[in-house]
Amino acid sequence: MSRDQPSLPINQAFVVQFYGDTDIEKGLLRGRTEHMVSGQAAHFESVEELLAFITRILTTVKQSEAEG
């Protein structure tokens, strides 16, 4: 990998914000996530919802790269 290329591609970057009532030990995981490039965002109330959003976005990114 060259120094000119980031080690973490921006098109695969997300911001994840957890709400104040998140309590991982109790299984309560709530918040909002946003894809940095597209600006698409989603609220989640479980790790499954969070991962479903990320999976959907990354699948779209990979399809776009394959087409393009």
CHARMM internal coordinates of N, CA and C (Angstrom, degrees):
IC EDIT
DIST 1 N 1 CA 1.4504
DIST 1 CA 1 C 1.5205
ANGL 1 N 1 CA 1 C 108.24
DIST 1 C 2 N 1.3282
ANGL 1 CA 1 C 2 N 116.07
DIHE 1 N 1 CA 1 C 2 N 131.90
DIST 2 N 2 CA 1.4543
ANGL 1 C 2 N 2 CA 119.22
DIHE 1 CA 1 C 2 N 2 CA -178.49
DIST 2 CA 2 C 1.5265
ANGL 2 N 2 CA 2 C 110.46
DIHE 1 C 2 N 2 CA 2 C -83.16
DIST 2 C 3 N 1.3033
ANGL 2 CA 2 C 3 N 115.29
DIHE 2 N 2 CA 2 C 3 N 164.31
DIST 3 N 3 CA 1.4684
ANGL 2 C 3 N 3 CA 120.29
DIHE 2 CA 2 C 3 N 3 CA 178.55
DIST 3 CA 3 C 1.5229
ANGL 3 N 3 CA 3 C 111.60
DIHE 2 C 3 N 3 CA 3 C -69.34
DIST 3 C 4 N 1.3344
ANGL 3 CA 3 C 4 N 116.86
DIHE 3 N 3 CA 3 C 4 N -22.12
DIST 4 N 4 CA 1.4601
ANGL 3 C 4 N 4 CA 120.82
DIHE 3 CA 3 C 4 N 4 CA -178.85
DIST 4 CA 4 C 1.5274
ANGL 4 N 4 CA 4 C 112.58
DIHE 3 C 4 N 4 CA 4 C -75.57
DIST 4 C 5 N 1.3168
ANGL 4 CA 4 C 5 N 117.27
DIHE 4 N 4 CA 4 C 5 N -20.64
DIST 5 N 5 CA 1.4542
ANGL 4 C 5 N 5 CA 120.94
DIHE 4 CA 4 C 5 N 5 CA -177.43
DIST 5 CA 5 C 1.5268
ANGL 5 N 5 CA 5 C 109.71
DIHE 4 C 5 N 5 CA 5 C -100.91
DIST 5 C 6 N 1.3265
ANGL 5 CA 5 C 6 N 115.84
DIHE 5 N 5 CA 5 C 6 N 131.18
DIST 6 N 6 CA 1.4683
ANGL 5 C 6 N 6 CA 117.84
DIHE 5 CA 5 C 6 N 6 CA 178.18
DIST 6 CA 6 C 1.5221
ANGL 6 N 6 CA 6 C 110.51
DIHE 5 C 6 N 6 CA 6 C -66.66
DIST 6 C 7 N 1.3109
ANGL 6 CA 6 C 7 N 116.12
DIHE 6 N 6 CA 6 C 7 N 147.01
DIST 7 N 7 CA 1.4638
ANGL 6 C 7 N 7 CA 119.66
DIHE 6 CA 6 C 7 N 7 CA 179.55
DIST 7 CA 7 C 1.5202
ANGL 7 N 7 CA 7 C 110.97
DIHE 6 C 7 N 7 CA 7 C -73.66
DIST 7 C 8 N 1.3250
ANGL 7 CA 7 C 8 N 117.00
DIHE 7 N 7 CA 7 C 8 N -22.12
DIST 8 N 8 CA 1.4653
ANGL 7 C 8 N 8 CA 121.90
DIHE 7 CA 7 C 8 N 8 CA 178.31
DIST 8 CA 8 C 1.5280
ANGL 8 N 8 CA 8 C 108.05
DIHE 7 C 8 N 8 CA 8 C -123.08
DIST 8 C 9 N 1.3331
ANGL 8 CA 8 C 9 N 117.40
DIHE 8 N 8 CA 8 C 9 N 107.92
DIST 9 N 9 CA 1.4636
ANGL 8 C 9 N 9 CA 120.17
DIHE 8 CA 8 C 9 N 9 CA -176.39
DIST 9 CA 9 C 1.5279
ANGL 9 N 9 CA 9 C 112.00
DIHE 8 C 9 N 9 CA 9 C -62.67
DIST 9 C 10 N 1.3276
ANGL 9 CA 9 C 10 N 116.42
DIHE 9 N 9 CA 9 C 10 N 135.41
DIST 10 N 10 CA 1.4579
ANGL 9 C 10 N 10 CA 121.91
DIHE 9 CA 9 C 10 N 10 CA -177.62
DIST 10 CA 10 C 1.5277
ANGL 10 N 10 CA 10 C 111.63
DIHE 9 C 10 N 10 CA 10 C -63.99
DIST 10 C 11 N 1.3306
ANGL 10 CA 10 C 11 N 118.14
DIHE 10 N 10 CA 10 C 11 N -29.00
DIST 11 N 11 CA 1.4654
ANGL 10 C 11 N 11 CA 119.56
DIHE 10 CA 10 C 11 N 11 CA -178.81
DIST 11 CA 11 C 1.5261
ANGL 11 N 11 CA 11 C 112.23
DIHE 10 C 11 N 11 CA 11 C -73.05
DIST 11 C 12 N 1.3267
ANGL 11 CA 11 C 12 N 116.35
DIHE 11 N 11 CA 11 C 12 N -3.49
DIST 12 N 12 CA 1.4568
ANGL 11 C 12 N 12 CA 121.08
DIHE 11 CA 11 C 12 N 12 CA 175.97
DIST 12 CA 12 C 1.5297
ANGL 12 N 12 CA 12 C 111.41
DIHE 11 C 12 N 12 CA 12 C -117.51
DIST 12 C 13 N 1.3335
ANGL 12 CA 12 C 13 N 115.74
DIHE 12 N 12 CA 12 C 13 N 19.79
DIST 13 N 13 CA 1.4649
ANGL 12 C 13 N 13 CA 120.59
DIHE 12 CA 12 C 13 N 13 CA -176.98
DIST 13 CA 13 C 1.5341
ANGL 13 N 13 CA 13 C 111.48
DIHE 12 C 13 N 13 CA 13 C -100.14
DIST 13 C 14 N 1.3186
ANGL 13 CA 13 C 14 N 114.73
DIHE 13 N 13 CA 13 C 14 N 140.92
DIST 14 N 14 CA 1.4557
ANGL 13 C 14 N 14 CA 122.27
DIHE 13 CA 13 C 14 N 14 CA -179.80
DIST 14 CA 14 C 1.5220
ANGL 14 N 14 CA 14 C 108.99
DIHE 13 C 14 N 14 CA 14 C -133.72
DIST 14 C 15 N 1.3207
ANGL 14 CA 14 C 15 N 115.66
DIHE 14 N 14 CA 14 C 15 N 150.66
DIST 15 N 15 CA 1.4567
ANGL 14 C 15 N 15 CA 121.76
DIHE 14 CA 14 C 15 N 15 CA 167.98
DIST 15 CA 15 C 1.5194
ANGL 15 N 15 CA 15 C 106.04
DIHE 14 C 15 N 15 CA 15 C -105.85
DIST 15 C 16 N 1.3161
ANGL 15 CA 15 C 16 N 116.37
DIHE 15 N 15 CA 15 C 16 N 131.55
DIST 16 N 16 CA 1.4605
ANGL 15 C 16 N 16 CA 121.01
DIHE 15 CA 15 C 16 N 16 CA 177.69
DIST 16 CA 16 C 1.5192
ANGL 16 N 16 CA 16 C 107.42
DIHE 15 C 16 N 16 CA 16 C -121.21
DIST 16 C 17 N 1.3222
ANGL 16 CA 16 C 17 N 115.53
DIHE 16 N 16 CA 16 C 17 N 122.22
DIST 17 N 17 CA 1.4601
ANGL 16 C 17 N 17 CA 121.53
DIHE 16 CA 16 C 17 N 17 CA 179.52
DIST 17 CA 17 C 1.5262
ANGL 17 N 17 CA 17 C 107.79
DIHE 16 C 17 N 17 CA 17 C -115.66
DIST 17 C 18 N 1.3150
ANGL 17 CA 17 C 18 N 116.23
DIHE 17 N 17 CA 17 C 18 N 126.95
DIST 18 N 18 CA 1.4575
ANGL 17 C 18 N 18 CA 121.02
DIHE 17 CA 17 C 18 N 18 CA -179.71
DIST 18 CA 18 C 1.5225
ANGL 18 N 18 CA 18 C 109.56
DIHE 17 C 18 N 18 CA 18 C -99.15
DIST 18 C 19 N 1.3296
ANGL 18 CA 18 C 19 N 115.90
DIHE 18 N 18 CA 18 C 19 N 137.16
DIST 19 N 19 CA 1.4542
ANGL 18 C 19 N 19 CA 120.95
DIHE 18 CA 18 C 19 N 19 CA 176.66
DIST 19 CA 19 C 1.5247
ANGL 19 N 19 CA 19 C 109.65
DIHE 18 C 19 N 19 CA 19 C -70.17
DIST 19 C 20 N 1.3219
ANGL 19 CA 19 C 20 N 115.73
DIHE 19 N 19 CA 19 C 20 N 158.54
DIST 20 N 20 CA 1.4632
ANGL 19 C 20 N 20 CA 121.79
DIHE 19 CA 19 C 20 N 20 CA -176.25
DIST 20 CA 20 C 1.5124
ANGL 20 N 20 CA 20 C 114.29
DIHE 19 C 20 N 20 CA 20 C -61.38
DIST 20 C 21 N 1.3347
ANGL 20 CA 20 C 21 N 117.56
DIHE 20 N 20 CA 20 C 21 N -24.64
DIST 21 N 21 CA 1.4635
ANGL 20 C 21 N 21 CA 119.15
DIHE 20 CA 20 C 21 N 21 CA -178.86
DIST 21 CA 21 C 1.5300
ANGL 21 N 21 CA 21 C 113.25
DIHE 20 C 21 N 21 CA 21 C -88.59
DIST 21 C 22 N 1.3274
ANGL 21 CA 21 C 22 N 117.56
DIHE 21 N 21 CA 21 C 22 N 6.33
DIST 22 N 22 CA 1.4590
ANGL 21 C 22 N 22 CA 120.36
DIHE 21 CA 21 C 22 N 22 CA 176.59
DIST 22 CA 22 C 1.5274
ANGL 22 N 22 CA 22 C 109.24
DIHE 21 C 22 N 22 CA 22 C -62.72
DIST 22 C 23 N 1.3103
ANGL 22 CA 22 C 23 N 114.97
DIHE 22 N 22 CA 22 C 23 N 131.24
DIST 23 N 23 CA 1.4655
ANGL 22 C 23 N 23 CA 121.74
DIHE 22 CA 22 C 23 N 23 CA 177.76
DIST 23 CA 23 C 1.5228
ANGL 23 N 23 CA 23 C 107.11
DIHE 22 C 23 N 23 CA 23 C -141.25
DIST 23 C 24 N 1.3091
ANGL 23 CA 23 C 24 N 115.71
DIHE 23 N 23 CA 23 C 24 N 91.86
DIST 24 N 24 CA 1.4605
ANGL 23 C 24 N 24 CA 121.33
DIHE 23 CA 23 C 24 N 24 CA -174.35
DIST 24 CA 24 C 1.5275
ANGL 24 N 24 CA 24 C 111.48
DIHE 23 C 24 N 24 CA 24 C -59.76
DIST 24 C 25 N 1.3210
ANGL 24 CA 24 C 25 N 117.64
DIHE 24 N 24 CA 24 C 25 N -38.07
DIST 25 N 25 CA 1.4673
ANGL 24 C 25 N 25 CA 120.56
DIHE 24 CA 24 C 25 N 25 CA 179.95
DIST 25 CA 25 C 1.5221
ANGL 25 N 25 CA 25 C 112.12
DIHE 24 C 25 N 25 CA 25 C -61.83
DIST 25 C 26 N 1.3342
ANGL 25 CA 25 C 26 N 116.55
DIHE 25 N 25 CA 25 C 26 N -29.45
DIST 26 N 26 CA 1.4632
ANGL 25 C 26 N 26 CA 120.96
DIHE 25 CA 25 C 26 N 26 CA 178.90
DIST 26 CA 26 C 1.5311
ANGL 26 N 26 CA 26 C 112.34
DIHE 25 C 26 N 26 CA 26 C -95.13
DIST 26 C 27 N 1.3267
ANGL 26 CA 26 C 27 N 116.19
DIHE 26 N 26 CA 26 C 27 N 1.90
DIST 27 N 27 CA 1.4564
ANGL 26 C 27 N 27 CA 120.22
DIHE 26 CA 26 C 27 N 27 CA 179.08
DIST 27 CA 27 C 1.5170
ANGL 27 N 27 CA 27 C 114.18
DIHE 26 C 27 N 27 CA 27 C 80.14
DIST 27 C 28 N 1.3345
ANGL 27 CA 27 C 28 N 117.86
DIHE 27 N 27 CA 27 C 28 N 14.99
DIST 28 N 28 CA 1.4579
ANGL 27 C 28 N 28 CA 122.07
DIHE 27 CA 27 C 28 N 28 CA 179.50
DIST 28 CA 28 C 1.5245
ANGL 28 N 28 CA 28 C 108.53
DIHE 27 C 28 N 28 CA 28 C -100.56
DIST 28 C 29 N 1.3140
ANGL 28 CA 28 C 29 N 115.16
DIHE 28 N 28 CA 28 C 29 N 109.56
DIST 29 N 29 CA 1.4618
ANGL 28 C 29 N 29 CA 121.57
DIHE 28 CA 28 C 29 N 29 CA -176.56
DIST 29 CA 29 C 1.5221
ANGL 29 N 29 CA 29 C 107.34
DIHE 28 C 29 N 29 CA 29 C -129.34
DIST 29 C 30 N 1.3248
ANGL 29 CA 29 C 30 N 116.53
DIHE 29 N 29 CA 29 C 30 N 106.14
DIST 30 N 30 CA 1.4654
ANGL 29 C 30 N 30 CA 121.62
DIHE 29 CA 29 C 30 N 30 CA -177.21
DIST 30 CA 30 C 1.5133
ANGL 30 N 30 CA 30 C 109.43
DIHE 29 C 30 N 30 CA 30 C -132.73
DIST 30 C 31 N 1.3430
ANGL 30 CA 30 C 31 N 114.67
DIHE 30 N 30 CA 30 C 31 N 146.54
DIST 31 N 31 CA 1.4473
ANGL 30 C 31 N 31 CA 118.28
DIHE 30 CA 30 C 31 N 31 CA 177.07
DIST 31 CA 31 C 1.5110
ANGL 31 N 31 CA 31 C 112.87
DIHE 30 C 31 N 31 CA 31 C 170.06
DIST 31 C 32 N 1.3162
ANGL 31 CA 31 C 32 N 114.00
DIHE 31 N 31 CA 31 C 32 N -155.07
DIST 32 N 32 CA 1.4587
ANGL 31 C 32 N 32 CA 122.30
DIHE 31 CA 31 C 32 N 32 CA -177.45
DIST 32 CA 32 C 1.5134
ANGL 32 N 32 CA 32 C 107.84
DIHE 31 C 32 N 32 CA 32 C -139.47
DIST 32 C 33 N 1.3269
ANGL 32 CA 32 C 33 N 116.27
DIHE 32 N 32 CA 32 C 33 N 143.71
DIST 33 N 33 CA 1.4578
ANGL 32 C 33 N 33 CA 120.91
DIHE 32 CA 32 C 33 N 33 CA 175.76
DIST 33 CA 33 C 1.5146
ANGL 33 N 33 CA 33 C 109.35
DIHE 32 C 33 N 33 CA 33 C -131.58
DIST 33 C 34 N 1.3238
ANGL 33 CA 33 C 34 N 116.06
DIHE 33 N 33 CA 33 C 34 N 150.59
DIST 34 N 34 CA 1.4628
ANGL 33 C 34 N 34 CA 121.41
DIHE 33 CA 33 C 34 N 34 CA -179.08
DIST 34 CA 34 C 1.5225
ANGL 34 N 34 CA 34 C 109.55
DIHE 33 C 34 N 34 CA 34 C -139.52
DIST 34 C 35 N 1.3293
ANGL 34 CA 34 C 35 N 115.42
DIHE 34 N 34 CA 34 C 35 N 134.64
DIST 35 N 35 CA 1.4638
ANGL 34 C 35 N 35 CA 121.73
DIHE 34 CA 34 C 35 N 35 CA 175.55
DIST 35 CA 35 C 1.5223
ANGL 35 N 35 CA 35 C 107.16
DIHE 34 C 35 N 35 CA 35 C -79.79
DIST 35 C 36 N 1.3182
ANGL 35 CA 35 C 36 N 117.20
DIHE 35 N 35 CA 35 C 36 N 126.21
DIST 36 N 36 CA 1.4621
ANGL 35 C 36 N 36 CA 121.86
DIHE 35 CA 35 C 36 N 36 CA -171.91
DIST 36 CA 36 C 1.5238
ANGL 36 N 36 CA 36 C 113.74
DIHE 35 C 36 N 36 CA 36 C -64.76
DIST 36 C 37 N 1.3054
ANGL 36 CA 36 C 37 N 119.22
DIHE 36 N 36 CA 36 C 37 N -35.68
DIST 37 N 37 CA 1.4633
ANGL 36 C 37 N 37 CA 120.83
DIHE 36 CA 36 C 37 N 37 CA -176.07
DIST 37 CA 37 C 1.5222
ANGL 37 N 37 CA 37 C 111.86
DIHE 36 C 37 N 37 CA 37 C -82.29
DIST 37 C 38 N 1.3062
ANGL 37 CA 37 C 38 N 117.56
DIHE 37 N 37 CA 37 C 38 N -48.49
DIST 38 N 38 CA 1.4699
ANGL 37 C 38 N 38 CA 120.78
DIHE 37 CA 37 C 38 N 38 CA -174.32
DIST 38 CA 38 C 1.5247
ANGL 38 N 38 CA 38 C 113.24
DIHE 37 C 38 N 38 CA 38 C -86.17
DIST 38 C 39 N 1.3226
ANGL 38 CA 38 C 39 N 117.18
DIHE 38 N 38 CA 38 C 39 N -23.22
DIST 39 N 39 CA 1.4553
ANGL 38 C 39 N 39 CA 120.47
DIHE 38 CA 38 C 39 N 39 CA -175.79
DIST 39 CA 39 C 1.5184
ANGL 39 N 39 CA 39 C 113.58
DIHE 38 C 39 N 39 CA 39 C 80.19
DIST 39 C 40 N 1.3338
ANGL 39 CA 39 C 40 N 116.58
DIHE 39 N 39 CA 39 C 40 N 0.62
DIST 40 N 40 CA 1.4642
ANGL 39 C 40 N 40 CA 118.98
DIHE 39 CA 39 C 40 N 40 CA 177.70
DIST 40 CA 40 C 1.5244
ANGL 40 N 40 CA 40 C 108.72
DIHE 39 C 40 N 40 CA 40 C -64.81
DIST 40 C 41 N 1.3244
ANGL 40 CA 40 C 41 N 115.21
DIHE 40 N 40 CA 40 C 41 N 138.46
DIST 41 N 41 CA 1.4578
ANGL 40 C 41 N 41 CA 119.77
DIHE 40 CA 40 C 41 N 41 CA -176.23
DIST 41 CA 41 C 1.5195
ANGL 41 N 41 CA 41 C 109.92
DIHE 40 C 41 N 41 CA 41 C -136.31
DIST 41 C 42 N 1.3194
ANGL 41 CA 41 C 42 N 114.93
DIHE 41 N 41 CA 41 C 42 N 158.12
DIST 42 N 42 CA 1.4620
ANGL 41 C 42 N 42 CA 120.53
DIHE 41 CA 41 C 42 N 42 CA 177.98
DIST 42 CA 42 C 1.5167
ANGL 42 N 42 CA 42 C 108.99
DIHE 41 C 42 N 42 CA 42 C -152.28
DIST 42 C 43 N 1.3100
ANGL 42 CA 42 C 43 N 114.91
DIHE 42 N 42 CA 42 C 43 N 147.35
DIST 43 N 43 CA 1.4591
ANGL 42 C 43 N 43 CA 121.63
DIHE 42 CA 42 C 43 N 43 CA 170.98
DIST 43 CA 43 C 1.5205
ANGL 43 N 43 CA 43 C 106.83
DIHE 42 C 43 N 43 CA 43 C -91.92
DIST 43 C 44 N 1.3114
ANGL 43 CA 43 C 44 N 117.21
DIHE 43 N 43 CA 43 C 44 N 147.92
DIST 44 N 44 CA 1.4643
ANGL 43 C 44 N 44 CA 120.58
DIHE 43 CA 43 C 44 N 44 CA 179.02
DIST 44 CA 44 C 1.5126
ANGL 44 N 44 CA 44 C 109.71
DIHE 43 C 44 N 44 CA 44 C -136.16
DIST 44 C 45 N 1.3279
ANGL 44 CA 44 C 45 N 114.27
DIHE 44 N 44 CA 44 C 45 N 153.48
DIST 45 N 45 CA 1.4677
ANGL 44 C 45 N 45 CA 120.63
DIHE 44 CA 44 C 45 N 45 CA 178.41
DIST 45 CA 45 C 1.5225
ANGL 45 N 45 CA 45 C 111.58
DIHE 44 C 45 N 45 CA 45 C -128.30
DIST 45 C 46 N 1.3324
ANGL 45 CA 45 C 46 N 115.31
DIHE 45 N 45 CA 45 C 46 N 14.21
DIST 46 N 46 CA 1.4591
ANGL 45 C 46 N 46 CA 120.38
DIHE 45 CA 45 C 46 N 46 CA 176.49
DIST 46 CA 46 C 1.5213
ANGL 46 N 46 CA 46 C 108.35
DIHE 45 C 46 N 46 CA 46 C -163.31
DIST 46 C 47 N 1.3089
ANGL 46 CA 46 C 47 N 115.92
DIHE 46 N 46 CA 46 C 47 N 161.26
DIST 47 N 47 CA 1.4586
ANGL 46 C 47 N 47 CA 119.99
DIHE 46 CA 46 C 47 N 47 CA 176.52
DIST 47 CA 47 C 1.5244
ANGL 47 N 47 CA 47 C 110.08
DIHE 46 C 47 N 47 CA 47 C -63.36
DIST 47 C 48 N 1.3368
ANGL 47 CA 47 C 48 N 116.89
DIHE 47 N 47 CA 47 C 48 N -32.10
DIST 48 N 48 CA 1.4692
ANGL 47 C 48 N 48 CA 120.45
DIHE 47 CA 47 C 48 N 48 CA 179.23
DIST 48 CA 48 C 1.5279
ANGL 48 N 48 CA 48 C 110.82
DIHE 47 C 48 N 48 CA 48 C -64.69
DIST 48 C 49 N 1.3305
ANGL 48 CA 48 C 49 N 117.18
DIHE 48 N 48 CA 48 C 49 N -42.12
DIST 49 N 49 CA 1.4644
ANGL 48 C 49 N 49 CA 120.56
DIHE 48 CA 48 C 49 N 49 CA 178.00
DIST 49 CA 49 C 1.5262
ANGL 49 N 49 CA 49 C 111.05
DIHE 48 C 49 N 49 CA 49 C -66.13
DIST 49 C 50 N 1.3134
ANGL 49 CA 49 C 50 N 117.18
DIHE 49 N 49 CA 49 C 50 N -40.43
DIST 50 N 50 CA 1.4635
ANGL 49 C 50 N 50 CA 121.67
DIHE 49 CA 49 C 50 N 50 CA 177.63
DIST 50 CA 50 C 1.5238
ANGL 50 N 50 CA 50 C 110.20
DIHE 49 C 50 N 50 CA 50 C -60.91
DIST 50 C 51 N 1.3205
ANGL 50 CA 50 C 51 N 116.52
DIHE 50 N 50 CA 50 C 51 N -49.69
DIST 51 N 51 CA 1.4632
ANGL 50 C 51 N 51 CA 120.70
DIHE 50 CA 50 C 51 N 51 CA -178.57
DIST 51 CA 51 C 1.5224
ANGL 51 N 51 CA 51 C 112.22
DIHE 50 C 51 N 51 CA 51 C -67.30
DIST 51 C 52 N 1.3166
ANGL 51 CA 51 C 52 N 117.98
DIHE 51 N 51 CA 51 C 52 N -33.59
DIST 52 N 52 CA 1.4658
ANGL 51 C 52 N 52 CA 120.83
DIHE 51 CA 51 C 52 N 52 CA 177.83
DIST 52 CA 52 C 1.5307
ANGL 52 N 52 CA 52 C 110.21
DIHE 51 C 52 N 52 CA 52 C -63.03
DIST 52 C 53 N 1.3294
ANGL 52 CA 52 C 53 N 117.48
DIHE 52 N 52 CA 52 C 53 N -42.85
DIST 53 N 53 CA 1.4606
ANGL 52 C 53 N 53 CA 121.25
DIHE 52 CA 52 C 53 N 53 CA 178.33
DIST 53 CA 53 C 1.5245
ANGL 53 N 53 CA 53 C 110.42
DIHE 52 C 53 N 53 CA 53 C -63.64
DIST 53 C 54 N 1.3113
ANGL 53 CA 53 C 54 N 117.06
DIHE 53 N 53 CA 53 C 54 N -48.56
DIST 54 N 54 CA 1.4680
ANGL 53 C 54 N 54 CA 120.80
DIHE 53 CA 53 C 54 N 54 CA -179.36
DIST 54 CA 54 C 1.5251
ANGL 54 N 54 CA 54 C 110.53
DIHE 53 C 54 N 54 CA 54 C -61.60
DIST 54 C 55 N 1.3144
ANGL 54 CA 54 C 55 N 117.20
DIHE 54 N 54 CA 54 C 55 N -42.83
DIST 55 N 55 CA 1.4580
ANGL 54 C 55 N 55 CA 121.32
DIHE 54 CA 54 C 55 N 55 CA 178.97
DIST 55 CA 55 C 1.5256
ANGL 55 N 55 CA 55 C 110.99
DIHE 54 C 55 N 55 CA 55 C -60.73
DIST 55 C 56 N 1.3362
ANGL 55 CA 55 C 56 N 116.58
DIHE 55 N 55 CA 55 C 56 N -44.67
DIST 56 N 56 CA 1.4738
ANGL 55 C 56 N 56 CA 120.68
DIHE 55 CA 55 C 56 N 56 CA 179.57
DIST 56 CA 56 C 1.5246
ANGL 56 N 56 CA 56 C 111.04
DIHE 55 C 56 N 56 CA 56 C -60.18
DIST 56 C 57 N 1.3145
ANGL 56 CA 56 C 57 N 117.06
DIHE 56 N 56 CA 56 C 57 N -44.69
DIST 57 N 57 CA 1.4643
ANGL 56 C 57 N 57 CA 120.63
DIHE 56 CA 56 C 57 N 57 CA -179.04
DIST 57 CA 57 C 1.5249
ANGL 57 N 57 CA 57 C 110.80
DIHE 56 C 57 N 57 CA 57 C -66.86
DIST 57 C 58 N 1.3246
ANGL 57 CA 57 C 58 N 117.69
DIHE 57 N 57 CA 57 C 58 N -46.88
DIST 58 N 58 CA 1.4673
ANGL 57 C 58 N 58 CA 120.34
DIHE 57 CA 57 C 58 N 58 CA -178.33
DIST 58 CA 58 C 1.5229
ANGL 58 N 58 CA 58 C 112.02
DIHE 57 C 58 N 58 CA 58 C -65.36
DIST 58 C 59 N 1.3165
ANGL 58 CA 58 C 59 N 117.56
DIHE 58 N 58 CA 58 C 59 N -32.54
DIST 59 N 59 CA 1.4692
ANGL 58 C 59 N 59 CA 120.81
DIHE 58 CA 58 C 59 N 59 CA 175.62
DIST 59 CA 59 C 1.5201
ANGL 59 N 59 CA 59 C 109.75
DIHE 58 C 59 N 59 CA 59 C -64.46
DIST 59 C 60 N 1.3242
ANGL 59 CA 59 C 60 N 116.40
DIHE 59 N 59 CA 59 C 60 N -42.59
DIST 60 N 60 CA 1.4640
ANGL 59 C 60 N 60 CA 121.12
DIHE 59 CA 59 C 60 N 60 CA 177.79
DIST 60 CA 60 C 1.5220
ANGL 60 N 60 CA 60 C 110.96
DIHE 59 C 60 N 60 CA 60 C -63.86
DIST 60 C 61 N 1.3280
ANGL 60 CA 60 C 61 N 117.07
DIHE 60 N 60 CA 60 C 61 N -41.74
DIST 61 N 61 CA 1.4686
ANGL 60 C 61 N 61 CA 121.71
DIHE 60 CA 60 C 61 N 61 CA 178.83
DIST 61 CA 61 C 1.5244
ANGL 61 N 61 CA 61 C 109.98
DIHE 60 C 61 N 61 CA 61 C -60.96
DIST 61 C 62 N 1.3207
ANGL 61 CA 61 C 62 N 117.46
DIHE 61 N 61 CA 61 C 62 N -46.81
DIST 62 N 62 CA 1.4666
ANGL 61 C 62 N 62 CA 121.04
DIHE 61 CA 61 C 62 N 62 CA -178.71
DIST 62 CA 62 C 1.5317
ANGL 62 N 62 CA 62 C 111.39
DIHE 61 C 62 N 62 CA 62 C -65.18
DIST 62 C 63 N 1.3336
ANGL 62 CA 62 C 63 N 117.19
DIHE 62 N 62 CA 62 C 63 N -38.53
DIST 63 N 63 CA 1.4624
ANGL 62 C 63 N 63 CA 120.43
DIHE 62 CA 62 C 63 N 63 CA 177.42
DIST 63 CA 63 C 1.5231
ANGL 63 N 63 CA 63 C 110.32
DIHE 62 C 63 N 63 CA 63 C -64.17
DIST 63 C 64 N 1.3194
ANGL 63 CA 63 C 64 N 117.59
DIHE 63 N 63 CA 63 C 64 N -41.70
DIST 64 N 64 CA 1.4598
ANGL 63 C 64 N 64 CA 121.59
DIHE 63 CA 63 C 64 N 64 CA 179.12
DIST 64 CA 64 C 1.5272
ANGL 64 N 64 CA 64 C 111.06
DIHE 63 C 64 N 64 CA 64 C -63.77
DIST 64 C 65 N 1.3210
ANGL 64 CA 64 C 65 N 116.54
DIHE 64 N 64 CA 64 C 65 N -40.76
DIST 65 N 65 CA 1.4626
ANGL 64 C 65 N 65 CA 120.64
DIHE 64 CA 64 C 65 N 65 CA 178.84
DIST 65 CA 65 C 1.5213
ANGL 65 N 65 CA 65 C 110.92
DIHE 64 C 65 N 65 CA 65 C -65.69
DIST 65 C 66 N 1.3317
ANGL 65 CA 65 C 66 N 117.93
DIHE 65 N 65 CA 65 C 66 N -38.51
DIST 66 N 66 CA 1.4551
ANGL 65 C 66 N 66 CA 121.81
DIHE 65 CA 65 C 66 N 66 CA -179.67
DIST 66 CA 66 C 1.5332
ANGL 66 N 66 CA 66 C 111.59
DIHE 65 C 66 N 66 CA 66 C -68.12
DIST 66 C 67 N 1.3339
ANGL 66 CA 66 C 67 N 115.91
DIHE 66 N 66 CA 66 C 67 N -32.85
DIST 67 N 67 CA 1.4639
ANGL 66 C 67 N 67 CA 120.82
DIHE 66 CA 66 C 67 N 67 CA -179.38
DIST 67 CA 67 C 1.5148
ANGL 67 N 67 CA 67 C 112.12
DIHE 66 C 67 N 67 CA 67 C -79.73
DIST 67 C 68 N 1.3223
ANGL 67 CA 67 C 68 N 114.24
DIHE 67 N 67 CA 67 C 68 N -24.28
DIST 68 N 68 CA 1.3869
ANGL 67 C 68 N 68 CA 116.87
DIHE 67 CA 67 C 68 N 68 CA -168.01
DIST 68 CA 68 C 1.3810
ANGL 68 N 68 CA 68 C 132.33
DIHE 67 C 68 N 68 CA 68 C -107.17
END
COOR INIT
IC SEED 1 N 1 CA 1 C
IC BUILD
